[in-house]
Amino acid sequence: MKRNWFPSIILAIFITLVSPGIFLASNSVTLVMALQLTVTPAAGMYITVVTDEPQINVRMGPSSSVYPVVGTLLTGSTAPALGRSPGGDWIQIEYAGAPNNTGWVYSPLVQVSPGTLRIVDPPPTPVPPATSTIDPTLAAQFNIIPTSTRLPTFTPPPSIIAPSFIERADSDSMDTVPVAVIIIALVILGSIGFLLSLYLRR
């Protein structure tokens, strides 16, 4: 009877020790499978790059003017398709290294596997970096507006009249009587008058 109890006790201890490990192992497998299912698209669709260019850009959102480029895909490469934009012009794909591991490609450049993609809302537009602004009052001080001023006109100086001297002809000089001759004549007349007065007194 004791020999029959011994195997039963060993079997009970083995089941008690091994059963939690089996339970934990089954839960971990379920957890790993659940993580894998969240990464793989439910529809199993994919895109293939079919453009003539060597590569295409993968952008952060469905616009080439708003969202920046986060990577590239070579022609012929494939990627899991996750959804499409509301207009259908862009396809959201799984792209490692991009924000949220997703990117957007332009639909005319790729071929989508058969199936229906769900509509995905675009991500928020990136905020542009702040730019330094200049004080308009300070900038206005350096804005010099040229004024149209007339150049000074040339004014000729007044004409200078040179004085002219009239030279007398030699004939005029001969007609005039020298002053010395007049004085001598007066002295002679005075002397004659004096002599006449003395003669008449006698």
C-alpha positions in Angstrom: 0.0 0.0 0.0 2.8 2.4 0.7 4.3 1.7 -2.7 1.1 2.8 -4.4 1.0 6.1 -2.6 4.5 7.1 -3.6 4.0 7.4 -7.3 0.7 9.4 -6.7 2.6 11.8 -4.5 5.3 12.3 -7.1 2.7 12.8 -9.8 0.9 15.4 -7.8 4.1 17.4 -7.0 5.0 17.3 -10.7 1.6 18.6 -11.8 1.7 21.3 -9.2 5.2 22.6 -10.3 4.7 22.2 -14.1 1.2 23.5 -14.6 2.0 27.2 -13.8 4.8 27.2 -16.3 2.6 25.8 -19.0 0.0 28.4 -18.2 2.5 31.3 -18.4 4.0 29.9 -21.6 0.6 29.8 -23.3 -0.1 33.4 -22.2 3.3 34.6 -23.5 2.6 32.9 -26.9 -0.8 34.6 -27.0 0.8 37.9 -26.1 3.4 37.6 -28.8 0.8 36.7 -31.4 -1.3 39.6 -30.4 1.7 42.0 -30.8 2.4 40.6 -34.3 -1.2 41.0 -35.4 -1.2 44.7 -34.4 1.8 45.4 -36.7 0.6 43.4 -39.7 -2.3 45.1 -41.6 -5.6 43.3 -41.2 -6.3 43.2 -44.9 -2.8 42.0 -45.8 -2.6 44.5 -48.7 0.7 45.9 -50.0 2.0 48.4 -52.5 4.6 48.0 -55.2 6.6 50.9 -56.7 6.0 50.9 -60.5 7.3 54.3 -61.5 10.0 54.9 -64.2 12.0 56.9 -61.7 14.7 55.0 -59.7 12.9 55.8 -56.4 10.0 57.7 -54.9 9.7 59.8 -51.8 7.9 58.7 -48.7 6.3 61.7 -46.9 5.0 62.2 -43.4 1.5 63.1 -44.7 -0.6 63.1 -47.9 0.8 66.3 -49.4 4.0 67.2 -51.3 3.9 70.8 -50.3 3.0 70.6 -46.6 4.6 67.4 -45.2 8.4 66.7 -45.3 10.1 63.7 -46.8 10.9 60.9 -44.3 12.5 58.4 -46.6 12.5 56.8 -50.1 11.4 53.5 -51.8 13.3 52.0 -54.7 11.4 51.1 -57.9 10.1 47.5 -57.6 10.1 47.5 -53.8 7.0 46.6 -51.7 5.6 47.8 -48.4 2.4 46.9 -46.4 -0.5 49.2 -47.2 -2.4 50.6 -44.2 -4.9 53.0 -45.7 -5.6 55.8 -48.1 -6.3 59.5 -48.0 -10.0 60.7 -48.3 -9.4 61.7 -51.9 -7.5 58.5 -52.7 -4.4 60.3 -54.1 -2.1 59.1 -51.3 -1.5 55.6 -49.8 -0.5 55.2 -46.1 2.2 52.5 -45.8 4.2 50.9 -43.0 7.6 52.5 -43.1 10.2 51.9 -40.3 12.0 54.9 -39.0 9.2 57.4 -39.8 7.0 59.0 -37.1 4.7 56.2 -35.8 6.5 53.9 -38.4 4.1 55.1 -41.1 4.5 57.1 -44.2 2.6 58.2 -47.3 3.3 57.6 -51.0 1.7 59.2 -54.1 -0.8 56.6 -55.5 -0.1 57.1 -59.2 3.5 56.0 -58.5 2.6 52.7 -56.9 0.4 49.6 -57.6 -1.9 48.5 -54.8 -2.7 44.8 -54.3 -6.4 43.8 -54.8 -8.6 44.8 -51.9 -10.2 47.8 -50.2 -8.1 50.2 -48.1 -9.7 52.1 -45.3 -9.7 55.9 -45.2 -7.1 57.3 -42.8 -7.2 60.9 -41.6 -4.0 62.8 -42.4 -1.6 63.6 -39.5 -1.4 67.1 -38.2 0.7 69.5 -40.3 4.2 70.1 -38.9 4.8 73.5 -37.3 7.3 75.6 -39.2 10.3 76.8 -37.1 9.9 80.3 -35.7 11.6 83.0 -37.7 13.2 86.1 -36.1 11.2 89.2 -36.9 12.6 92.7 -37.4 11.2 95.7 -35.6 9.5 97.7 -38.3 10.3 101.0 -36.5 14.0 100.1 -36.5 14.0 98.9 -40.1 12.3 102.1 -41.2 15.3 104.1 -40.0 17.5 102.4 -42.6 15.1 102.9 -45.5 16.4 106.0 -47.2 14.0 107.2 -49.9 15.9 109.3 -52.6 14.3 112.6 -53.3 14.2 114.0 -56.7 16.0 117.4 -56.5 16.8 119.5 -59.5 20.4 120.1 -60.2 21.5 123.7 -60.1 21.3 125.4 -63.4 24.3 127.3 -64.8 23.9 131.1 -64.6 26.4 133.0 -66.8 28.3 135.7 -65.0 27.5 139.4 -65.9 29.5 140.7 -68.8 32.4 142.9 -67.8 32.7 146.2 -69.7 36.3 147.2 -70.1 36.9 151.0 -69.9 38.0 152.5 -73.1 40.3 155.5 -73.4 40.0 158.0 -76.2 43.3 159.3 -77.3 43.3 162.8 -78.6 44.7 163.4 -82.0 47.9 165.3 -82.5 46.0 168.1 -84.2 44.1 168.9 -81.0 47.3 169.2 -79.1 48.6 171.7 -81.5 45.5 173.9 -81.3 45.8 174.4 -77.6 48.1 177.2 -76.2 50.6 176.2 -73.5 50.1 177.7 -70.1 53.7 179.0 -70.0 53.1 181.1 -73.0 50.0 182.7 -71.4 52.0 183.5 -68.2 54.8 185.0 -70.2 52.3 187.1 -72.2 50.7 188.4 -69.0 54.0 189.3 -67.5 54.9 191.2 -70.6 51.6 193.1 -70.6 52.0 193.9 -67.0 55.4 195.2 -67.5 54.2 197.4 -70.4 51.4 198.7 -68.3 53.8 199.5 -65.4 56.1 201.4 -67.7 53.2 203.4 -69.2 52.0 204.4 -65.8 55.4 205.7 -64.9 55.7 207.7 -68.1 52.3 209.3 -67.6 53.2 210.5 -64.1 55.9 212.8 -65.4 
